[in-house]
Amino acid sequence: MKVFKFGGASVKDAEGVKNVAKVLESQHFEKCVLVVSAMGKTTNALEKAVQSYFDKNNYEAEIENVKQHHQNIALDLFPAEHEVFDEISNYFQVVKTFLNDNIIPDYNFVYDQVVSCGEMVSSKIVSAYLNEINFRNTWLDARDYIKTDSNYREGNINWEETQKQISTLDLSICYVTQGFIGAEANNFTVTLGREGSDYSAAIFAYGLNADAMTIWKDVPGVMTGDPRKFENVSLLSNISYEEAIEMAYYGASVIHPKTLQPLKQKNIPFFVKSFLEPEKCGTKIGSADKNQCEESYILKEDQHLMRISTRDFAFIAEEHLSQIFALLAKNKIKISLMQNSAISLALCLEDKYGLIEDLMQEVRISFNAEVVKDVSLFTVRNANLEDLNKFYAGKNILLEQISKKTIQVVTN
């Protein structure tokens, strides 16, 4: 059994869905699990609908637009009388009914119930199309198999229950299911974090003891830098789990940070390949005698640099760090880089949920604090430390940190 994950770019339109079938044919697969993301920019569109709901604007019109977009894609794939059209309509009607009846004011809860619709609809369309062309598969609701706590928008996996559910699958057939979503104990939908479909695929691979997992991207594999941001980058054909985890942690967008851990536990090889050129080797991530450790460049944008200091000139001690970390966890703000001196602490932060101002208010109750918004974190892995000047050229450096073979600078 092998696990394939197809992201939003690979299924953004009817031609993308058709290409999924071509990729499967090129790989000669008979037994596999296909994990499918929402189509194109669907998640963004549904996020806007959620915001409109809380702003008391016309969210129904926005949901209707998303529904019509999917119906138009389906028209290019199926005859007009196909049952998939009713299924698409039903999913969006469920969302509208939920919002009309909802009395729970929790933004994160509402977000998960609405935004998850994108994955449900895209997986239905892909599954139905594959069956239409005689690539036989069974559609699964991932929420029946991936079990989480109720930490909405970034659910934590109940591994024991998830393993139990996934182990019931028949390994002799193909399945199509959703990325990004699971369900908590009361069967409400919980998402696994933005771009979490790779993680979903890894969870299924772990539960199935899969032979391998492949994610299909619009790039040739894991590169030494994002070709849209850096020049003269090259393909990393073979890297270790450890190097991939480090790259993901530092912000390499091609790999979701949580994906590697379940794969590493069971030594499941992980491939990153291009859905545009499926015959090419791409990148293999796993255990090997020799792995590439080439100089690699990672740019993490939309960060904030916060500087915190004590008011009485006291040292930043363990109790201060504990208090600050608790506030970060409360506001779901992640640390991308940390540097401390005797009386101050500098944090480069990722604020996925727009809560930096709430954090600042709480920090300022006990500390002096200031923030520089919208900075970038530039990381060089496996850096040649004898040639540092090229990394600083033309940059306004707000913070820098150098460790063995890794350089990080915060710039604006």
C-alpha beads as a LAMMPS data file, in Angstrom:
LAMMPS data file: protein, C-alpha beads

412 atoms
411 bonds

1 atom types
1 bond types

-500.0 500.0 xlo xhi
-500.0 500.0 ylo yhi
-500.0 500.0 zlo zhi

Masses

1 110.0

Atoms # bond

1 1 1 0.000 0.000 0.000
2 1 1 1.271 3.445 -0.952
3 1 1 -0.028 6.893 -0.031
4 1 1 -0.261 9.767 -2.519
5 1 1 -1.104 13.331 -1.595
6 1 1 -2.336 15.789 -4.220
7 1 1 -2.323 19.435 -3.168
8 1 1 -4.607 22.276 -4.180
9 1 1 -2.469 23.321 -7.148
10 1 1 -2.665 19.817 -8.627
11 1 1 -6.495 19.735 -8.546
12 1 1 -7.256 23.432 -9.114
13 1 1 -9.387 22.780 -12.219
14 1 1 -10.772 20.031 -14.452
15 1 1 -7.466 19.589 -16.278
16 1 1 -5.747 19.117 -12.920
17 1 1 -8.190 16.384 -11.924
18 1 1 -7.615 14.640 -15.260
19 1 1 -3.888 14.892 -14.691
20 1 1 -4.251 13.066 -11.357
21 1 1 -5.443 10.073 -13.346
22 1 1 -2.451 10.398 -15.691
23 1 1 -0.059 10.498 -12.716
24 1 1 -1.641 7.363 -11.253
25 1 1 -1.407 5.608 -14.600
26 1 1 2.255 6.577 -14.959
27 1 1 3.009 5.096 -11.541
28 1 1 1.173 1.795 -12.281
29 1 1 -0.651 1.842 -8.965
30 1 1 -3.332 -0.639 -8.029
31 1 1 -3.405 -0.270 -4.235
32 1 1 -3.093 3.211 -2.799
33 1 1 -4.648 5.907 -0.628
34 1 1 -5.086 9.285 -2.326
35 1 1 -5.201 12.244 0.049
36 1 1 -6.673 15.304 -1.654
37 1 1 -6.553 18.991 -0.700
38 1 1 -9.162 21.641 -1.463
39 1 1 -9.112 22.893 -5.046
40 1 1 -6.906 25.885 -5.806
41 1 1 -7.741 28.876 -3.605
42 1 1 -10.909 27.353 -2.125
43 1 1 -9.622 27.499 1.457
44 1 1 -8.935 31.233 1.098
45 1 1 -12.421 31.810 -0.294
46 1 1 -14.076 29.898 2.545
47 1 1 -11.960 31.791 5.085
48 1 1 -13.423 35.003 3.676
49 1 1 -16.919 33.560 4.083
50 1 1 -16.192 32.778 7.751
51 1 1 -14.973 36.336 8.297
52 1 1 -18.097 37.694 6.582
53 1 1 -20.228 35.565 8.883
54 1 1 -18.624 37.109 11.965
55 1 1 -18.743 40.595 10.410
56 1 1 -22.452 40.010 9.698
57 1 1 -21.952 40.479 5.946
58 1 1 -23.407 38.431 3.098
59 1 1 -21.537 35.177 3.670
60 1 1 -24.179 33.174 1.773
61 1 1 -23.260 34.866 -1.500
62 1 1 -19.587 34.036 -0.967
63 1 1 -20.393 30.383 -0.259
64 1 1 -22.615 30.300 -3.334
65 1 1 -19.713 31.559 -5.468
66 1 1 -17.469 28.777 -4.173
67 1 1 -20.193 26.219 -4.869
68 1 1 -20.672 27.493 -8.424
69 1 1 -16.935 27.324 -9.067
70 1 1 -16.929 23.628 -8.146
71 1 1 -20.048 22.963 -10.219
72 1 1 -18.298 24.524 -13.222
73 1 1 -15.268 22.281 -12.723
74 1 1 -17.578 19.263 -12.498
75 1 1 -19.306 20.269 -15.767
76 1 1 -15.987 19.750 -17.538
77 1 1 -15.641 16.265 -16.054
78 1 1 -19.096 14.669 -15.907
79 1 1 -22.363 14.481 -17.849
80 1 1 -24.930 16.970 -16.553
81 1 1 -27.081 14.268 -14.915
82 1 1 -24.217 12.851 -12.823
83 1 1 -24.956 12.449 -9.110
84 1 1 -21.831 14.392 -8.135
85 1 1 -23.668 17.690 -8.803
86 1 1 -26.213 16.947 -6.076
87 1 1 -23.417 15.895 -3.729
88 1 1 -21.594 19.193 -4.299
89 1 1 -24.785 21.164 -3.622
90 1 1 -25.523 19.171 -0.493
91 1 1 -22.112 19.904 1.052
92 1 1 -22.494 23.637 0.600
93 1 1 -26.082 23.517 1.857
94 1 1 -24.813 21.810 5.032
95 1 1 -22.396 24.721 5.526
96 1 1 -25.141 27.321 5.054
97 1 1 -27.460 25.483 7.442
98 1 1 -24.711 25.223 10.041
99 1 1 -24.032 28.966 9.890
100 1 1 -27.728 29.830 9.991
101 1 1 -28.297 27.667 13.074
102 1 1 -24.987 28.121 14.883
103 1 1 -25.062 29.668 18.353
104 1 1 -21.426 29.021 19.308
105 1 1 -19.352 32.240 19.012
106 1 1 -15.970 30.473 18.899
107 1 1 -14.259 31.623 15.696
108 1 1 -11.915 28.622 15.535
109 1 1 -14.791 26.147 15.938
110 1 1 -16.832 27.822 13.187
111 1 1 -13.769 28.058 10.942
112 1 1 -13.173 24.312 11.057
113 1 1 -16.794 23.382 10.312
114 1 1 -16.890 25.687 7.270
115 1 1 -13.420 25.582 5.729
116 1 1 -13.295 21.765 5.782
117 1 1 -16.010 21.761 3.110
118 1 1 -13.317 22.441 0.495
119 1 1 -11.605 19.104 1.092
120 1 1 -14.884 17.197 1.218
121 1 1 -16.021 18.501 -2.166
122 1 1 -12.664 18.180 -3.951
123 1 1 -12.202 14.585 -2.778
124 1 1 -15.729 13.722 -3.940
125 1 1 -15.020 15.150 -7.390
126 1 1 -11.671 13.354 -7.719
127 1 1 -13.085 10.052 -6.495
128 1 1 -16.098 10.258 -8.809
129 1 1 -13.947 11.161 -11.827
130 1 1 -11.553 8.264 -11.233
131 1 1 -14.482 5.862 -10.979
132 1 1 -15.943 7.416 -14.137
133 1 1 -12.805 6.434 -16.083
134 1 1 -12.715 2.994 -14.427
135 1 1 -9.956 3.666 -11.916
136 1 1 -11.899 1.957 -9.153
137 1 1 -11.709 3.518 -5.728
138 1 1 -13.688 3.927 -2.524
139 1 1 -14.276 7.391 -1.075
140 1 1 -13.509 7.781 2.646
141 1 1 -14.447 10.468 5.143
142 1 1 -11.106 11.177 6.851
143 1 1 -12.971 12.266 9.984
144 1 1 -13.947 8.650 10.584
145 1 1 -10.278 7.695 10.776
146 1 1 -8.196 10.657 12.007
147 1 1 -9.206 11.325 15.606
148 1 1 -8.124 14.475 17.408
149 1 1 -8.680 16.574 20.506
150 1 1 -10.835 19.727 20.307
151 1 1 -7.960 22.136 19.642
152 1 1 -9.735 23.690 16.671
153 1 1 -7.585 24.854 13.721
154 1 1 -4.587 22.846 14.924
155 1 1 -5.840 19.542 16.245
156 1 1 -3.613 17.146 18.142
157 1 1 -3.838 13.529 16.986
158 1 1 -5.166 10.769 19.224
159 1 1 -2.696 8.255 17.819
160 1 1 -4.101 5.181 19.537
161 1 1 -7.654 5.736 18.298
162 1 1 -6.464 6.871 14.859
163 1 1 -4.299 3.772 14.428
164 1 1 -7.230 1.598 15.502
165 1 1 -9.548 3.136 12.895
166 1 1 -7.062 3.163 10.002
167 1 1 -6.097 -0.478 10.630
168 1 1 -9.653 -1.495 9.641
169 1 1 -9.074 -0.483 5.998
170 1 1 -8.863 -3.144 3.304
171 1 1 -5.330 -3.025 1.882
172 1 1 -6.357 -4.635 -1.398
173 1 1 -8.264 -1.637 -2.825
174 1 1 -7.756 2.080 -3.560
175 1 1 -9.208 4.899 -1.487
176 1 1 -9.686 8.633 -1.960
177 1 1 -9.919 10.800 1.132
178 1 1 -9.305 14.316 2.422
179 1 1 -6.269 16.058 3.804
180 1 1 -6.289 18.701 6.542
181 1 1 -9.184 17.355 8.615
182 1 1 -10.053 15.006 11.455
183 1 1 -12.768 14.816 14.101
184 1 1 -12.904 15.188 17.871
185 1 1 -14.799 12.969 20.321
186 1 1 -18.184 14.586 19.538
187 1 1 -17.573 14.209 15.798
188 1 1 -17.130 17.913 15.137
189 1 1 -14.564 18.640 12.452
190 1 1 -11.089 19.718 13.562
191 1 1 -8.504 20.945 11.060
192 1 1 -4.825 20.059 11.456
193 1 1 -3.299 23.460 10.717
194 1 1 -2.945 25.417 7.475
195 1 1 -1.322 23.327 4.730
196 1 1 -1.916 20.248 6.891
197 1 1 -2.785 17.822 4.080
198 1 1 0.799 16.520 3.954
199 1 1 0.431 15.687 7.634
200 1 1 -2.828 13.839 6.909
201 1 1 -1.053 11.720 4.315
202 1 1 1.701 10.909 6.809
203 1 1 -0.898 9.879 9.395
204 1 1 -2.509 7.456 6.929
205 1 1 0.926 6.163 5.898
206 1 1 1.792 5.571 9.552
207 1 1 -1.497 3.804 10.293
208 1 1 -1.251 1.598 7.200
209 1 1 2.469 0.810 7.575
210 1 1 2.707 2.068 4.005
211 1 1 5.508 1.103 1.642
212 1 1 6.058 4.760 0.736
213 1 1 4.392 8.181 0.700
214 1 1 4.561 10.685 -2.159
215 1 1 3.372 14.276 -2.275
216 1 1 2.811 15.758 -5.727
217 1 1 3.817 19.403 -6.142
218 1 1 4.273 21.955 -8.924
219 1 1 8.059 21.870 -8.344
220 1 1 10.529 19.077 -9.247
221 1 1 11.082 18.166 -5.583
222 1 1 12.831 19.689 -2.583
223 1 1 15.130 22.401 -3.908
224 1 1 18.045 24.246 -2.332
225 1 1 15.710 27.253 -2.319
226 1 1 12.287 28.321 -3.525
227 1 1 12.845 28.980 -7.264
228 1 1 10.290 31.805 -7.062
229 1 1 12.490 33.642 -4.552
230 1 1 16.069 32.514 -5.209
231 1 1 18.190 32.145 -8.326
232 1 1 20.419 29.233 -9.294
233 1 1 18.782 26.676 -7.007
234 1 1 19.096 22.942 -7.604
235 1 1 17.264 19.748 -6.768
236 1 1 18.082 17.809 -3.613
237 1 1 17.626 14.247 -4.841
238 1 1 18.256 12.457 -1.532
239 1 1 18.090 13.906 1.986
240 1 1 17.692 12.464 5.470
241 1 1 14.625 12.706 7.675
242 1 1 16.677 14.889 10.015
243 1 1 17.672 17.384 7.315
244 1 1 14.091 17.539 6.001
245 1 1 12.739 18.168 9.511
246 1 1 15.252 20.986 10.015
247 1 1 14.336 22.554 6.661
248 1 1 10.616 22.317 7.436
249 1 1 11.135 23.842 10.891
250 1 1 13.024 26.771 9.414
251 1 1 10.199 27.398 6.952
252 1 1 10.770 25.394 3.748
253 1 1 7.220 25.560 2.363
254 1 1 7.461 22.371 0.309
255 1 1 7.257 20.232 3.493
256 1 1 4.730 20.600 6.316
257 1 1 6.671 20.648 9.631
258 1 1 4.692 17.809 11.245
259 1 1 4.872 15.434 8.288
260 1 1 8.220 13.798 8.947
261 1 1 7.771 12.569 12.528
262 1 1 5.270 9.724 11.889
263 1 1 7.162 8.648 8.771
264 1 1 10.487 8.566 10.606
265 1 1 8.997 6.433 13.394
266 1 1 8.242 3.626 10.939
267 1 1 11.044 4.362 8.478
268 1 1 8.579 5.002 5.627
269 1 1 10.294 6.547 2.569
270 1 1 8.874 9.926 1.578
271 1 1 9.038 11.278 -1.970
272 1 1 8.392 14.799 -3.246
273 1 1 7.672 14.763 -6.983
274 1 1 6.229 16.951 -9.731
275 1 1 2.719 16.253 -10.976
276 1 1 3.796 18.015 -14.194
277 1 1 6.677 15.575 -14.771
278 1 1 5.727 12.418 -12.826
279 1 1 8.318 10.277 -14.592
280 1 1 11.182 12.213 -12.961
281 1 1 12.725 11.002 -9.716
282 1 1 12.069 14.044 -7.522
283 1 1 13.406 13.995 -3.975
284 1 1 13.635 10.983 -1.703
285 1 1 13.568 11.618 2.044
286 1 1 14.529 8.771 4.329
287 1 1 17.367 6.767 5.810
288 1 1 20.406 6.264 3.610
289 1 1 24.135 5.812 3.882
290 1 1 24.718 9.097 2.074
291 1 1 22.472 12.150 2.088
292 1 1 22.961 15.525 0.461
293 1 1 23.903 18.423 2.714
294 1 1 24.097 21.255 0.204
295 1 1 23.835 24.940 1.016
296 1 1 20.103 25.707 1.103
297 1 1 18.156 28.963 1.420
298 1 1 14.843 29.468 3.204
299 1 1 12.863 32.711 3.416
300 1 1 10.080 32.884 5.976
301 1 1 7.989 36.006 5.455
302 1 1 5.181 37.684 7.429
303 1 1 7.034 37.382 10.733
304 1 1 7.146 39.772 13.713
305 1 1 10.182 40.647 15.820
306 1 1 9.343 41.179 19.492
307 1 1 11.859 42.461 22.016
308 1 1 11.060 41.941 25.687
309 1 1 12.975 43.190 28.726
310 1 1 12.470 43.313 32.471
311 1 1 11.364 46.600 34.014
312 1 1 13.637 46.459 37.044
313 1 1 16.863 45.583 35.184
314 1 1 16.641 42.030 36.561
315 1 1 17.941 39.048 34.607
316 1 1 15.551 37.244 32.267
317 1 1 15.219 34.133 34.427
318 1 1 13.399 30.825 34.112
319 1 1 10.216 32.128 35.718
320 1 1 10.108 34.995 33.205
321 1 1 10.580 32.613 30.268
322 1 1 7.877 30.336 31.615
323 1 1 5.444 33.250 31.830
324 1 1 6.252 34.472 28.313
325 1 1 6.022 30.985 26.771
326 1 1 2.638 30.456 28.431
327 1 1 1.342 33.639 26.783
328 1 1 2.698 32.542 23.406
329 1 1 0.942 29.172 23.741
330 1 1 -2.296 30.832 24.830
331 1 1 -2.297 33.019 21.699
332 1 1 -1.126 30.180 19.385
333 1 1 1.926 32.174 18.307
334 1 1 4.976 30.153 17.285
335 1 1 8.626 31.041 17.806
336 1 1 10.711 30.964 14.627
337 1 1 13.890 32.279 16.280
338 1 1 14.838 33.139 19.862
339 1 1 17.823 35.002 21.273
340 1 1 18.298 36.154 24.841
341 1 1 20.771 38.288 26.765
342 1 1 20.976 38.982 30.491
343 1 1 18.000 41.340 30.654
344 1 1 16.249 41.001 27.281
345 1 1 14.678 38.453 24.983
346 1 1 14.271 38.752 21.203
347 1 1 11.662 36.572 19.500
348 1 1 10.944 36.213 15.798
349 1 1 7.305 35.121 15.777
350 1 1 4.805 33.553 13.393
351 1 1 1.272 34.819 14.031
352 1 1 -1.041 32.589 11.989
353 1 1 -4.203 33.714 13.750
354 1 1 -3.699 37.493 13.955
355 1 1 -3.268 37.626 17.724
356 1 1 0.009 39.570 18.009
357 1 1 -1.714 42.648 19.486
358 1 1 -3.445 40.526 22.136
359 1 1 -0.072 39.012 23.006
360 1 1 1.566 42.444 23.250
361 1 1 -1.088 43.697 25.673
362 1 1 -0.599 40.718 27.966
363 1 1 3.204 40.814 27.828
364 1 1 3.242 44.530 28.679
365 1 1 1.468 43.863 31.965
366 1 1 4.733 42.488 33.354
367 1 1 7.480 43.524 30.905
368 1 1 8.707 46.224 28.593
369 1 1 7.968 45.089 25.047
370 1 1 8.086 46.417 21.512
371 1 1 7.388 44.769 18.184
372 1 1 8.531 45.299 14.604
373 1 1 5.868 43.845 12.309
374 1 1 6.160 42.256 8.882
375 1 1 9.796 41.199 8.972
376 1 1 11.419 38.262 7.193
377 1 1 13.534 35.437 8.551
378 1 1 16.279 34.345 6.154
379 1 1 17.937 31.007 6.945
380 1 1 20.922 29.378 5.264
381 1 1 21.409 25.677 5.994
382 1 1 24.801 24.006 5.526
383 1 1 26.294 27.455 5.039
384 1 1 29.864 28.151 4.090
385 1 1 30.770 30.251 7.126
386 1 1 33.888 31.566 5.402
387 1 1 31.746 33.546 2.983
388 1 1 29.318 35.396 5.272
389 1 1 29.285 38.741 3.468
390 1 1 27.109 37.488 0.620
391 1 1 24.309 36.720 3.074
392 1 1 24.269 40.245 4.507
393 1 1 24.549 42.236 1.288
394 1 1 21.672 44.665 0.773
395 1 1 19.831 43.650 3.946
396 1 1 18.803 45.713 6.969
397 1 1 19.728 43.292 9.743
398 1 1 17.541 43.469 12.859
399 1 1 18.786 40.243 14.444
400 1 1 21.303 37.584 13.521
401 1 1 22.217 34.171 14.864
402 1 1 24.924 31.797 13.709
403 1 1 25.237 28.196 14.802
404 1 1 27.112 25.271 13.308
405 1 1 26.485 25.389 9.559
406 1 1 23.323 27.523 9.961
407 1 1 22.946 31.297 9.591
408 1 1 19.711 33.133 10.431
409 1 1 19.017 36.836 9.976
410 1 1 15.851 38.832 10.603
411 1 1 15.414 41.672 8.119
412 1 1 12.862 44.265 7.083

Bonds

1 1 1 2
2 1 2 3
3 1 3 4
4 1 4 5
5 1 5 6
6 1 6 7
7 1 7 8
8 1 8 9
9 1 9 10
10 1 10 11
11 1 11 12
12 1 12 13
13 1 13 14
14 1 14 15
15 1 15 16
16 1 16 17
17 1 17 18
18 1 18 19
19 1 19 20
20 1 20 21
21 1 21 22
22 1 22 23
23 1 23 24
24 1 24 25
25 1 25 26
26 1 26 27
27 1 27 28
28 1 28 29
29 1 29 30
30 1 30 31
31 1 31 32
32 1 32 33
33 1 33 34
34 1 34 35
35 1 35 36
36 1 36 37
37 1 37 38
38 1 38 39
39 1 39 40
40 1 40 41
41 1 41 42
42 1 42 43
43 1 43 44
44 1 44 45
45 1 45 46
46 1 46 47
47 1 47 48
48 1 48 49
49 1 49 50
50 1 50 51
51 1 51 52
52 1 52 53
53 1 53 54
54 1 54 55
55 1 55 56
56 1 56 57
57 1 57 58
58 1 58 59
59 1 59 60
60 1 60 61
61 1 61 62
62 1 62 63
63 1 63 64
64 1 64 65
65 1 65 66
66 1 66 67
67 1 67 68
68 1 68 69
69 1 69 70
70 1 70 71
71 1 71 72
72 1 72 73
73 1 73 74
74 1 74 75
75 1 75 76
76 1 76 77
77 1 77 78
78 1 78 79
79 1 79 80
80 1 80 81
81 1 81 82
82 1 82 83
83 1 83 84
84 1 84 85
85 1 85 86
86 1 86 87
87 1 87 88
88 1 88 89
89 1 89 90
90 1 90 91
91 1 91 92
92 1 92 93
93 1 93 94
94 1 94 95
95 1 95 96
96 1 96 97
97 1 97 98
98 1 98 99
99 1 99 100
100 1 100 101
101 1 101 102
102 1 102 103
103 1 103 104
104 1 104 105
105 1 105 106
106 1 106 107
107 1 107 108
108 1 108 109
109 1 109 110
110 1 110 111
111 1 111 112
112 1 112 113
113 1 113 114
114 1 114 115
115 1 115 116
116 1 116 117
117 1 117 118
118 1 118 119
119 1 119 120
120 1 120 121
121 1 121 122
122 1 122 123
123 1 123 124
124 1 124 125
125 1 125 126
126 1 126 127
127 1 127 128
128 1 128 129
129 1 129 130
130 1 130 131
131 1 131 132
132 1 132 133
133 1 133 134
134 1 134 135
135 1 135 136
136 1 136 137
137 1 137 138
138 1 138 139
139 1 139 140
140 1 140 141
141 1 141 142
142 1 142 143
143 1 143 144
144 1 144 145
145 1 145 146
146 1 146 147
147 1 147 148
148 1 148 149
149 1 149 150
150 1 150 151
151 1 151 152
152 1 152 153
153 1 153 154
154 1 154 155
155 1 155 156
156 1 156 157
157 1 157 158
158 1 158 159
159 1 159 160
160 1 160 161
161 1 161 162
162 1 162 163
163 1 163 164
164 1 164 165
165 1 165 166
166 1 166 167
167 1 167 168
168 1 168 169
169 1 169 170
170 1 170 171
171 1 171 172
172 1 172 173
173 1 173 174
174 1 174 175
175 1 175 176
176 1 176 177
177 1 177 178
178 1 178 179
179 1 179 180
180 1 180 181
181 1 181 182
182 1 182 183
183 1 183 184
184 1 184 185
185 1 185 186
186 1 186 187
187 1 187 188
188 1 188 189
189 1 189 190
190 1 190 191
191 1 191 192
192 1 192 193
193 1 193 194
194 1 194 195
195 1 195 196
196 1 196 197
197 1 197 198
198 1 198 199
199 1 199 200
200 1 200 201
201 1 201 202
202 1 202 203
203 1 203 204
204 1 204 205
205 1 205 206
206 1 206 207
207 1 207 208
208 1 208 209
209 1 209 210
210 1 210 211
211 1 211 212
212 1 212 213
213 1 213 214
214 1 214 215
215 1 215 216
216 1 216 217
217 1 217 218
218 1 218 219
219 1 219 220
220 1 220 221
221 1 221 222
222 1 222 223
223 1 223 224
224 1 224 225
225 1 225 226
226 1 226 227
227 1 227 228
228 1 228 229
229 1 229 230
230 1 230 231
231 1 231 232
232 1 232 233
233 1 233 234
234 1 234 235
235 1 235 236
236 1 236 237
237 1 237 238
238 1 238 239
239 1 239 240
240 1 240 241
241 1 241 242
242 1 242 243
243 1 243 244
244 1 244 245
245 1 245 246
246 1 246 247
247 1 247 248
248 1 248 249
249 1 249 250
250 1 250 251
251 1 251 252
252 1 252 253
253 1 253 254
254 1 254 255
255 1 255 256
256 1 256 257
257 1 257 258
258 1 258 259
259 1 259 260
260 1 260 261
261 1 261 262
262 1 262 263
263 1 263 264
264 1 264 265
265 1 265 266
266 1 266 267
267 1 267 268
268 1 268 269
269 1 269 270
270 1 270 271
271 1 271 272
272 1 272 273
273 1 273 274
274 1 274 275
275 1 275 276
276 1 276 277
277 1 277 278
278 1 278 279
279 1 279 280
280 1 280 281
281 1 281 282
282 1 282 283
283 1 283 284
284 1 284 285
285 1 285 286
286 1 286 287
287 1 287 288
288 1 288 289
289 1 289 290
290 1 290 291
291 1 291 292
292 1 292 293
293 1 293 294
294 1 294 295
295 1 295 296
296 1 296 297
297 1 297 298
298 1 298 299
299 1 299 300
300 1 300 301
301 1 301 302
302 1 302 303
303 1 303 304
304 1 304 305
305 1 305 306
306 1 306 307
307 1 307 308
308 1 308 309
309 1 309 310
310 1 310 311
311 1 311 312
312 1 312 313
313 1 313 314
314 1 314 315
315 1 315 316
316 1 316 317
317 1 317 318
318 1 318 319
319 1 319 320
320 1 320 321
321 1 321 322
322 1 322 323
323 1 323 324
324 1 324 325
325 1 325 326
326 1 326 327
327 1 327 328
328 1 328 329
329 1 329 330
330 1 330 331
331 1 331 332
332 1 332 333
333 1 333 334
334 1 334 335
335 1 335 336
336 1 336 337
337 1 337 338
338 1 338 339
339 1 339 340
340 1 340 341
341 1 341 342
342 1 342 343
343 1 343 344
344 1 344 345
345 1 345 346
346 1 346 347
347 1 347 348
348 1 348 349
349 1 349 350
350 1 350 351
351 1 351 352
352 1 352 353
353 1 353 354
354 1 354 355
355 1 355 356
356 1 356 357
357 1 357 358
358 1 358 359
359 1 359 360
360 1 360 361
361 1 361 362
362 1 362 363
363 1 363 364
364 1 364 365
365 1 365 366
366 1 366 367
367 1 367 368
368 1 368 369
369 1 369 370
370 1 370 371
371 1 371 372
372 1 372 373
373 1 373 374
374 1 374 375
375 1 375 376
376 1 376 377
377 1 377 378
378 1 378 379
379 1 379 380
380 1 380 381
381 1 381 382
382 1 382 383
383 1 383 384
384 1 384 385
385 1 385 386
386 1 386 387
387 1 387 388
388 1 388 389
389 1 389 390
390 1 390 391
391 1 391 392
392 1 392 393
393 1 393 394
394 1 394 395
395 1 395 396
396 1 396 397
397 1 397 398
398 1 398 399
399 1 399 400
400 1 400 401
401 1 401 402
402 1 402 403
403 1 403 404
404 1 404 405
405 1 405 406
406 1 406 407
407 1 407 408
408 1 408 409
409 1 409 410
410 1 410 411
411 1 411 412
